[in-house]
């Protein structure tokens, strides 16, 4: 049985270097478009695949349900 599309999506939070949430997006695509980034860049930051996420920008991304 397939999972409905809306249950697969996870909300994305944009955070500053202090860890404060500055924006919330419905999904990676919306976060990428609103911040002029690729979807892969947002995804890499959410999955902690970026070594220094705040080096080039003063914000990063994480999933809403992440600590």
C-alpha positions in Angstrom: 0.0 0.0 0.0 1.4 3.4 -1.0 1.7 6.3 1.4 -0.1 9.4 0.3 2.2 12.2 -0.9 1.2 14.7 1.7 2.4 12.3 4.5 5.9 11.9 2.9 6.6 15.6 3.0 8.4 17.1 6.1 8.2 20.7 7.0 11.5 22.6 6.8 12.8 25.2 9.3 15.3 27.9 8.4 17.5 28.6 11.3 20.1 31.2 12.1 23.6 30.5 13.5 22.2 30.8 17.0 19.6 28.1 16.3 16.6 30.4 16.2 13.9 29.5 13.7 13.5 32.3 11.3 11.0 30.7 8.8 9.1 27.5 8.2 8.4 26.0 4.8 6.0 23.2 3.6 8.8 21.2 1.9 12.3 21.4 0.5 11.1 22.7 -2.8 9.4 25.7 -1.3 12.5 26.4 1.0 14.8 26.3 -2.1 12.6 28.6 -4.1 12.1 31.2 -1.4 15.9 31.3 -0.6 17.2 31.1 -4.2 18.9 27.8 -3.6 18.8 24.4 -5.2 16.6 21.7 -3.7 19.8 19.6 -3.3 21.4 22.3 -1.1 18.4 22.4 1.2 18.2 18.6 1.4 22.0 18.3 2.2 21.6 20.8 5.0 18.5 19.0 6.4 20.4 15.7 6.4 23.6 17.2 7.9 25.7 16.4 4.9 27.2 19.9 4.8 30.4 20.3 6.8 30.1 24.0 7.6 26.5 25.0 6.9 26.8 28.6 8.1 30.1 29.4 6.3 28.6 30.8 3.0 25.3 32.0 4.5 24.2 33.1 7.9 21.4 30.5 8.0 20.8 26.8 7.5 17.9 24.3 7.3 16.6 21.4 9.3 13.5 19.3 9.5 10.8 20.7 11.8 10.8 17.6 13.9 14.6 17.6 14.4 16.2 18.6 17.7 
